[in-house]
Amino acid sequence: MLKKTWIIAAAASFALAGCLETDLQRGVAGAAGGLVTAEVLGTDPTATAVAGVAAGLLCDDAGICRSAR
């Protein structure tokens, strides 16, 4: 069951990644992802949310999630 949940979560995140165009949208999605990760791993939600925001805001600057324009 846990493996199926992770596969569905990964597929959903890849599907949503194409919808996010601005840094704000990616930052909010990163924060949400960080909070979900904190819940699953049992870690500090604030730290993982901050890490998620940073990843979301900086992914296009690093060339990871550039939109095809």
Contact map, one row per residue, 1 for C-alpha under 8 A:
111110000000000000000000000000000000000000000000000000000000000000000
111111000000000000000000000000000000000000000000000000000000000000000
111111100000000000000000000000000000000000000000000000000000000000000
111111110000000000000000000000000000000000000000000000000000000000000
111111111000000000000000000000000000000000000000000000000000000000000
011111111100000000000000000000000000000000000000000000000000000000000
001111111110000000000000000000000000000000000000000000000000000000000
000111111111000000000000000000000000000000000000000000000000000000000
000011111111100000000000000000000000000000000000000000000000000000000
000001111111110000000000000000000000000000000000000000000000000000000
000000111111111000000000000000000000000000000000000000000000000000000
000000011111111100000000000000000000000000000000000000000000000000000
000000001111111110000000000000000000000000000000000000000000000000000
000000000111111111000000000000000000000000000000000000000000000000000
000000000011111111100000000000000000000000000000000000000000000000000
000000000001111111110000000000000000000000000000000000000000000000000
000000000000111111110000000000000000000000000000000000000000000010000
000000000000011111111000000000000000000000000000000000000000000000100
000000000000001111111000000000000000000000000000000000000000000000000
000000000000000111111100110000000000000000000000000000000000000000000
000000000000000001111110110000000000000000000000000000000000000000100
000000000000000000011111110000000000000000000000000000000000000000000
000000000000000000001111111000000000000000000000000000011100000000000
000000000000000000000111111100000000000000000000000000001000000000000
000000000000000000011111111110000000000000000000000000000000000000000
000000000000000000011111111111000000000000000000000010011000000000000
000000000000000000000011111111100000000000000000000111111000000000000
000000000000000000000001111111110000000000000000000010010000000000000
000000000000000000000000111111111000000000000000000110010000000000000
000000000000000000000000011111111100000000000000101111110000000000000
000000000000000000000000001111111110000000000001111110010000000000000
000000000000000000000000000111111111000000000000100100000000000000000
000000000000000000000000000011111111100000000000100100000000000000000
000000000000000000000000000001111111110000001001111110000000000000000
000000000000000000000000000000111111111000001101100000000000000000000
000000000000000000000000000000011111111100000000000000000000000000000
000000000000000000000000000000001111111110000001000000000000000000000
000000000000000000000000000000000111111111111001000000000000000000000
000000000000000000000000000000000011111111101000000000000000000000000
000000000000000000000000000000000001111111000000000000000000000000000
000000000000000000000000000000000000111111100000000000000000000000000
000000000000000000000000000000000000011111110000000000000000000000000
000000000000000000000000000000000000011011111001000000000000000000000
000000000000000000000000000000000000010001111111000000000000000000000
000000000000000000000000000000000110011000111111100000000000000000000
000000000000000000000000000000000010000000011111110000000000000000000
000000000000000000000000000000000000000000011111111000000000000000000
000000000000000000000000000000100110110000111111111100000000000000000
000000000000000000000000000001111110000000001111111110000000000000000
000000000000000000000000000000100100000000000111111111000000000000000
000000000000000000000000000001100100000000000011111111100000000000000
000000000000000000000000001011111100000000000001111111110000000000000
000000000000000000000000011111100100000000000000111111111000000000000
000000000000000000000000001001000000000000000000011111111100000000000
000000000000000000000000001001000000000000000000001111111110000000000
000000000000000000000010011111100000000000000000000111111110000000000
000000000000000000000011011000000000000000000000000011111111000000000
000000000000000000000010000000000000000000000000000001111111110000000
000000000000000000000000000000000000000000000000000000111111111111000
000000000000000000000000000000000000000000000000000000001111111111000
000000000000000000000000000000000000000000000000000000000111111101000
000000000000000000000000000000000000000000000000000000000111111110000
000000000000000000000000000000000000000000000000000000000011111111000
000000000000000000000000000000000000000000000000000000000011111111000
000000000000000010000000000000000000000000000000000000000011011111100
000000000000000000000000000000000000000000000000000000000011101111110
000000000000000001001000000000000000000000000000000000000000000011111
000000000000000000000000000000000000000000000000000000000000000001111
000000000000000000000000000000000000000000000000000000000000000000111
